[in-house]
C-alpha cells in the first residue's frame, strides 16, 4: 500500500478564498491517494472495506479504480507474481 498526498478536484468545484478585498478560487483541493495491489481473489473484499470505511454520503468521498497488474517483481529477491505482492 502507498499513501500519497496529492491535489486534485472532482465535483467539489474548488473553494473560494478571500485575501484582503479580493476573492480567489482554489480549484485544486488537498486529497489522499491510496494505491493498493492485491491478488485477484482479494479485490472484492478490499474494495468493500475501503467503501465501508470511506463512505460519508457526501461529495468528495472519492473513487476507486480497479486496474489489472500484469506482473510484480520484488527487486531485492527477484521474486515475481503473487509471491512479490
Buried (B, 14 or more C-beta within 10 A) or exposed (E): EEEEEEEEBEEEEEEEEEEEEEEEEEEEBEBEEEEBEBEEEEEEEBBEEBEEEEEEEEEEEBEEEEEEEEEBEEEEEEEEEEEBE
